Amino acid sequence: GESSRLGADDDRALAAALAGSKAPVVLPAHLIDSEIAGPLKIFASRTSQGFSNLPIDSDGIARMTYSARGTTSSFSYAVASLYGQTGARAEAKPDRPYRIHFHGRNTTYPDVSLIDVLDGNAPKDLFAGRIVLVGVTASGLGTFINTPFGLISSLEVQANAIDTFEKEIYYESYPILDAGIIVLMTLLGGIVSPYARRAFYILGALAGT
């Protein structure tokens, strides 16, 4: 992490706010070759951390996440494990990729401007009992990631990943079973296709009468 450009007093003010937080705080880090690049020590001592980088498939799409790599927890898994003290940590396995359960396109999750929060314009009960992620979501400012639902802000991708672990929506994939389903669907397609074509001609004829 880097110190504030406004100086050490700014860092100390943030550290004091983190220390006084009634809710647990998780800060993102970056995992590079088994080494974690995390926040400044003044922040790390008052928070939990987890790596936020995601694996990208060969087609450039992010579909998966990890609960941990080795003994280092991911950001999404750390947040899910703290929220309501769920059983996520006991269930998920490190170094195993988990498919992210995406709930929809970008901005599926509600968001609110930080300015509105600081100015007191956000409803007081808006964050009660909820996980709150703080970050940049504006197009052109934040990082956007290619997903099965198109471009989604990295913050919202993390929200989907947190939901996956918190609700324990774990997909199992078995290569032999997947191959069998593909073969079966191909065979069914070959059987149904002539009848579907015939039905189309009959409907076309009826439409023309």
Secondary structure, DSSP 4 states (H G I P E B T S, - for coil): ----TT-HHHHHHHHHHHHT-SS--EEEEEEETTEEE---HHHHTTSEEEE------TTS---EEESEETTEEBHHHHHHHHGGG-SHHHH--TT-EEE----SSTT-S----HHHHHTT-S-TTTTTTS----S--STTTS-EEEETTEEEEHHHHHHHHHHHHHTT------HHHHHHHHHHHHHHHHHHHHHHHHHHHHHHHHHH-
